[in-house]
Amino acid sequence: MIDQASRLRALVGDKKEYSPAPAGSAPQLTMVTPQAAPPPLPLAPEYRSMQLQGRPDIPSSLSPFTESGSAQNDEVFRPAFSGARIIAVTSGKGGVGKTNLTVNLAIALREEGKRVVIIDADMGMANVDVVLGTSSKKTLLSLLEPGVTFDDILTHGPHGVDYISGGSGMEHIADFTPEERKILWEKLSVCDSQADIILIDTGAGLGKNVLDFILAADEVILVTTPEPTAITDAYAVMKAYSRYEKERTLRLVVNRVYDEADSSDVVAKLRQTAQRFLGSDLEYGGCIYEDRNVLKSVRRQTPFMVADSETIASRCVKAIAAKLLTGRSQSVKRGWREFLARFWNS
């Protein structure tokens, strides 16, 4: 029997899916027909009644305590903001540099004059704290305490990075009551007036909380590396996302590439697979070249954009930020400094 991982690798590598064959017969390759997207999730009861009354003040996006049509009490946390761009940064596999990208991308966007807030939604792992070399006294879940406001949980970190730590209770957010979700939503809505861009650093993989956050966001950056396991797991995220979202396109960032061919190959494989089997597309968001300065910065708990703004990884992140703001791809050349560094360290 072929397991799920083998099937996904077959999709990514050969763009065909194996189906079990009867005993004694040769295995056959079958084409996979893209599945139609399921109907949108219904509005929560209080907003549904407003809809029936013809009320014009229904939020443009679903409420944070939206019902799910799949199962009773299967509620989805959907923070709703109207002005700021909400960008979720996610990955199928851990260790691909998702949080590092999030923090350094925030710095690059701030250099472009944008107000940025990071929400660390990575299951209380406090990875944003680690990258910045700091700690936060209150978490997102502190908002459930009486008298605690958004300003109380917003940490003004070093290098101009403002962020909110998710806390160790984030994994239980699906169990919150509608009233608790409403409190979180109302207090978090203030963030809309204090940020131009909100970056949500999700956990890796396909946990329910991860999927909730990427479905709630306006845009999603999917981070992977050229490693086969990372590509396979990235495709799994694409497949799950496409079940609910057909209109919005994931933006792929390939980390730790040695040359542009590495990045192009990964993007081509995933894009062709997505178009053929999921009926969806994939946008290229940029790549980040392998850079030993990144590891040095992580050990010093200093973002590499701060340690050296002209190192190759920093220039790649600046290009990704520029594309987010302008929509135009930016070319990143290794340059003379990088040539010398590679030459003398080879």
Residue pairs with C-beta under 8 A, 6 or more apart in sequence:
1 20
2 10
2 18
2 20
5 232
6 18
7 17
7 18
8 232
8 235
8 236
9 228
9 232
10 16
10 17
10 18
11 17
11 32
11 235
11 273
11 277
12 228
12 231
12 232
12 235
12 269
12 270
12 273
13 228
13 269
15 269
15 272
15 273
15 276
15 277
16 29
16 30
16 31
17 29
17 30
17 31
17 32
17 277
18 27
18 29
18 30
19 27
19 28
19 29
19 30
20 27
21 27
21 28
32 276
32 277
34 276
34 277
34 278
34 279
35 243
35 279
37 242
37 243
37 244
37 245
37 246
38 243
38 244
39 69
41 62
41 66
41 67
41 68
41 69
41 76
42 48
42 66
42 67
42 69
43 51
43 58
43 62
43 63
43 66
43 67
44 62
44 63
44 65
44 66
44 67
44 178
45 67
46 63
47 58
47 59
47 63
50 57
50 58
51 58
59 80
59 82
60 80
60 82
61 78
61 80
61 81
61 82
61 216
62 76
62 78
62 80
62 216
63 78
63 80
63 185
64 77
64 78
64 79
64 80
64 181
64 182
64 184
64 185
65 75
65 77
65 178
65 181
65 182
65 185
66 75
66 76
66 78
67 75
68 74
68 75
68 76
74 174
75 174
75 178
75 181
76 212
76 215
76 216
77 173
77 174
77 176
77 181
77 184
77 209
77 212
77 213
77 216
78 212
78 215
78 216
79 86
79 184
79 185
79 188
79 216
80 185
80 189
80 216
81 189
81 191
81 192
81 198
82 192
83 192
83 193
84 191
84 192
84 195
84 196
84 197
84 198
85 196
85 197
85 198
85 218
85 219
86 198
86 200
86 216
86 217
86 218
86 219
87 197
87 198
87 199
87 200
87 217
87 218
87 219
87 220
87 221
87 324
88 199
88 200
88 202
88 213
88 214
88 216
88 217
88 219
88 220
88 221
89 98
89 101
89 102
89 105
89 199
89 200
89 201
89 202
89 220
89 221
89 223
90 98
90 202
90 203
90 204
90 210
90 213
90 214
90 220
90 221
90 222
90 223
90 237
91 98
91 204
91 222
91 223
91 224
91 230
91 233
91 234
91 237
92 204
92 205
92 206
92 222
92 224
92 230
92 232
92 233
92 234
92 235
92 236
92 237
93 204
93 205
93 224
93 229
93 230
93 233
93 234
94 204
94 205
95 204
96 204
96 223
96 224
96 225
96 230
96 255
96 256
97 223
97 225
97 255
97 256
97 288
97 294
98 201
98 202
98 204
98 223
99 120
99 122
99 127
99 128
99 130
99 131
99 201
100 131
100 294
100 298
100 303
100 304
101 221
101 223
101 253
101 255
101 288
101 317
101 320
102 118
102 128
102 199
102 201
103 118
103 128
103 131
103 132
103 161
103 303
104 303
104 304
104 305
104 313
104 314
104 317
105 199
105 317
105 320
105 321
106 116
106 118
106 161
106 163
106 199
107 159
107 160
107 161
107 303
107 305
107 306
108 305
108 317
108 318
108 320
108 321
109 116
109 197
109 321
109 324
109 325
110 116
110 160
110 161
111 318
111 321
112 321
112 322
112 325
114 196
114 197
114 325
115 194
115 195
115 196
115 197
116 161
116 162
116 195
116 196
116 197
116 198
116 199
117 154
117 162
117 163
117 164
117 191
117 194
117 195
117 197
117 198
117 199
118 128
118 161
118 162
118 163
118 164
118 198
118 199
118 200
118 201
119 140
119 163
119 164
119 166
119 198
119 199
119 200
119 201
120 126
120 127
120 128
120 129
120 163
120 164
120 165
120 166
120 201
121 140
121 166
121 170
121 200
121 201
121 202
121 203
121 209
121 213
122 128
122 166
122 170
122 201
122 202
122 203
122 204
123 166
123 170
123 171
123 203
123 207
123 209
124 139
124 166
124 167
124 168
124 169
124 170
124 171
125 203
126 135
126 136
126 165
127 201
128 157
128 163
128 165
128 201
129 135
129 136
129 165
130 301
131 298
131 301
131 303
132 157
132 158
132 159
132 161
132 163
132 301
132 303
133 158
133 300
133 301
133 302
134 155
134 157
134 158
136 153
136 155
136 163
136 164
136 165
137 155
138 148
138 152
138 153
138 165
139 153
139 164
139 165
139 166
139 167
139 168
139 169
140 153
140 164
140 165
140 166
140 167
140 170
140 184
140 188
141 166
141 167
141 169
141 170
142 148
142 152
142 153
142 167
143 149
143 150
143 153
143 183
143 184
143 187
143 188
144 180
144 183
144 184
148 187
149 187
149 190
150 187
150 188
150 190
150 191
150 194
151 190
153 164
153 165
154 162
154 163
154 164
154 194
155 162
155 163
155 164
155 165
156 162
157 163
158 306
159 303
159 305
159 306
161 303
162 195
170 209
171 209
173 209
174 208
174 209
174 212
176 184
191 198
200 213
200 217
202 209
202 210
202 213
202 214
203 209
203 210
204 210
204 233
205 233
206 236
206 237
206 240
211 240
211 241
214 220
214 237
214 241
215 241
215 244
215 245
218 248
219 248
219 251
220 241
220 248
220 250
220 251
221 250
221 251
221 252
221 253
221 285
222 234
222 237
222 238
222 250
222 251
222 252
222 253
223 253
223 255
224 230
224 231
224 233
224 234
224 252
224 253
224 254
224 255
224 266
224 270
225 254
225 255
225 256
225 257
226 254
226 256
226 257
226 262
226 263
226 265
226 266
231 266
231 269
231 270
234 252
234 270
235 270
235 273
235 274
237 250
238 250
238 270
238 274
238 278
238 280
238 282
239 277
239 278
241 250
242 274
242 278
242 279
242 280
245 280
246 279
246 280
249 280
249 281
249 282
249 283
250 280
250 282
250 283
251 283
251 284
251 285
252 266
252 267
252 270
252 282
252 283
252 284
252 285
253 285
253 286
253 287
253 288
253 320
254 262
254 263
254 266
254 267
254 286
254 287
254 288
255 287
255 288
256 288
256 289
256 290
257 263
257 266
257 287
257 288
257 289
257 290
258 289
258 290
260 287
262 287
263 287
267 282
267 284
270 282
271 281
271 282
271 284
274 280
274 281
274 282
275 281
275 282
284 329
285 320
285 323
285 324
286 316
286 319
286 320
286 323
286 329
286 330
287 316
288 313
288 316
288 317
288 320
289 312
289 313
289 316
289 332
289 334
289 338
291 304
291 311
291 312
291 313
292 345
293 304
293 307
293 308
293 311
293 312
293 313
294 304
294 313
296 304
296 307
297 303
297 304
297 306
297 307
300 307
304 311
304 313
304 314
305 314
305 317
308 314
310 337
311 338
312 332
312 334
312 335
312 338
315 332
315 335
316 332
318 330
319 329
319 330
319 331
319 332
320 330
322 328
322 330
323 329
323 330
334 342
